[in-house]
Amino acid sequence: MPAQTNLILLGTIGAAHGIKGEVRIASHTEDPETIAAYGPLNTDRPGLTVTIEAARLNKTVLIARLKGVRDRNQAEALNGVSLFIPRDRLPEIGDEDDFYHADLIGLDARIAETGASIGAVIALHNYGAGDLIEIRDPRSGDTFLYPFTRAVVPDIRIAEGYLTIAPPLDADPGEEEPA
């Protein structure tokens, strides 16, 4: 993780692609190819910045040529490097229903029905089956994951500093748990 806390994760370099130094990038931008438009990107490696010279979408992964990387060995050395930019370089959001995931970190999480606080948002994850929001209970220190959907997180009030959680209902008590 970078030392600056105002840095926003835009992507992660993955495996080398081919023998001429190209890399695969998991881009977290709305349009995966726009990551190249941000210019030099900070990384989680001290002293290393990365500039994307060219990028193309290949199915679901971005293939990129990086400045100064010309062979497979150099590309392989960058596997796992995270790419960041300062928050102030991101475009402003005009619609109140739009936000950056980073804007949710630190918001108070409240139960939708009662308004009772259950903790603070500490992260958003995606392990492949959809976004999850992670909430830390300040009393116990335990964390809880909820699906990050409109049904479970019906109200997000960034300016007011909170969001609401409508916890999914448990399985029907008459149903048996899988063995």
C-alpha positions in Angstrom: 0.0 0.0 0.0 1.4 3.4 -0.9 2.3 5.9 1.9 0.0 8.6 0.6 -3.6 8.0 1.7 -5.1 10.1 -1.1 -4.0 7.6 -3.8 -6.7 5.7 -5.7 -6.1 2.2 -7.1 -6.6 2.2 -10.8 -5.3 -1.3 -11.7 -2.9 -4.1 -11.1 -0.2 -5.4 -13.5 -0.5 -9.1 -14.1 1.4 -11.6 -16.2 3.7 -10.8 -19.1 2.1 -11.0 -22.5 4.3 -12.3 -25.3 8.0 -11.7 -25.6 8.2 -8.0 -26.4 7.6 -6.7 -22.9 3.8 -6.2 -22.9 1.9 -6.9 -19.7 -1.7 -7.7 -18.8 -3.4 -5.1 -16.6 -6.6 -5.6 -14.5 -8.0 -2.1 -14.9 -10.4 -0.8 -12.4 -11.6 2.1 -14.5 -15.1 2.2 -16.0 -13.6 1.9 -19.5 -10.5 -0.3 -19.0 -8.5 1.5 -21.7 -8.8 4.9 -20.1 -6.2 3.9 -17.5 -3.6 4.9 -20.1 -4.9 8.4 -20.3 -3.9 9.3 -16.7 -0.2 9.6 -17.6 2.5 8.4 -15.1 1.0 6.1 -12.5 2.3 5.7 -9.0 3.0 2.2 -7.8 3.3 0.3 -4.6 7.1 -0.2 -5.2 9.2 2.7 -3.8 10.6 4.9 -6.6 8.8 3.2 -9.4 6.3 5.0 -11.6 4.8 3.5 -14.7 3.7 5.1 -18.0 1.4 3.2 -20.4 2.5 3.9 -23.9 -0.2 1.9 -25.7 -3.0 -0.3 -24.6 -5.6 -2.5 -26.2 -8.5 -4.6 -24.9 -8.2 -8.3 -25.4 -11.5 -9.9 -24.3 -11.6 -9.0 -20.6 -8.0 -8.0 -20.0 -6.0 -4.9 -21.0 -2.8 -5.6 -22.8 -0.3 -2.7 -22.4 3.1 -1.6 -23.5 4.9 0.3 -20.7 7.6 2.9 -21.2 11.0 1.4 -20.8 9.8 -2.2 -20.7 11.0 -4.0 -23.8 11.4 -7.7 -23.0 9.5 -10.5 -21.2 11.9 -10.5 -18.2 11.3 -6.9 -17.5 7.5 -7.4 -17.9 7.6 -10.5 -15.6 9.3 -8.4 -12.9 6.3 -6.1 -12.7 3.7 -8.9 -12.0 1.6 -7.9 -9.1 2.5 -4.1 -9.1 -0.5 -2.0 -8.2 -1.1 1.3 -10.1 -2.4 4.4 -8.4 -3.1 8.1 -9.0 -3.8 10.9 -6.6 -7.5 11.4 -5.9 -7.4 15.0 -7.2 -6.5 13.7 -10.8 -9.9 11.9 -11.1 -12.7 13.7 -12.8 -15.3 15.3 -10.5 -18.6 13.5 -10.2 -21.7 15.5 -11.1 -24.5 13.0 -10.3 -25.2 12.4 -6.6 -25.9 8.7 -7.4 -22.4 8.2 -8.7 -19.3 7.9 -6.5 -15.8 6.4 -6.4 -15.5 3.3 -4.2 -12.7 5.1 -2.3 -15.3 7.8 -1.2 -17.2 5.1 0.8 -14.2 4.2 3.0 -14.8 5.5 6.5 -18.5 6.1 6.1 -20.7 5.1 9.0 -22.8 2.1 8.2 -26.3 2.2 9.7 -29.1 -0.4 9.8 -31.7 0.8 7.3 -34.7 0.1 9.5 -33.5 1.6 12.8 -30.6 3.9 11.9 -28.4 2.2 14.5 -24.7 2.4 13.6 -23.0 -1.0 13.0 -19.5 0.2 12.2 -17.6 1.9 9.5 -16.8 0.9 5.9 -13.3 -0.3 5.6 -13.1 -1.8 2.1 -14.9 -2.9 -1.0 -13.9 -6.2 -2.5 -14.7 -8.2 -5.6 -13.7 -11.9 -5.6 -15.4 -12.6 -8.9 -19.0 -13.0 -7.8 -19.8 -9.4 -7.4 -18.9 -6.5 -5.1 -18.8 -6.9 -1.4 -18.7 -4.1 1.2 -16.7 -4.7 4.4 -17.9 -3.2 7.7 -15.8 -3.2 10.9 -17.7 -3.2 14.2 -15.8 -0.8 16.5 -16.8 -2.6 19.7 -15.6 -6.1 18.8 -13.2 -5.3 15.9 -15.0 -8.0 13.9 -15.6 -7.4 10.2 -18.7 -8.3 8.2 -19.1 -8.6 4.4 -22.4 -7.7 2.7 -23.3 -7.8 -1.0 -22.8 -4.3 -2.4 -26.1 -4.1 -4.2 -28.9 -1.6 -4.2 -31.1 -4.0 -2.2 -28.5 -4.4 0.6 -27.1 -0.9 0.5 -30.2 1.1 -0.4 -29.0 4.6 0.6 -25.5 6.2 0.3 -25.1 9.7 1.7 -21.5 10.6 1.2 -22.0 14.3 2.1 -23.7 13.3 5.4 -21.0 10.6 6.1 -23.1 7.5 6.2 -24.8 4.7 4.2 -27.5 2.3 5.2 -27.4 -1.5 5.2 -30.5 -3.7 4.9 -29.0 -7.1 5.9 -30.1 -10.0 3.8 -32.6 -12.3 5.5 -31.3 -15.6 6.7 -32.5 -18.8 5.2 -36.0 -20.0 6.1 -35.8 -21.6 9.6 -37.6 -24.6 8.1 -34.8 -25.3 5.6 -32.0 -27.5 6.7 -28.4 -26.3 6.3 -26.4 -28.2 3.7 -24.4 -31.1 5.3 
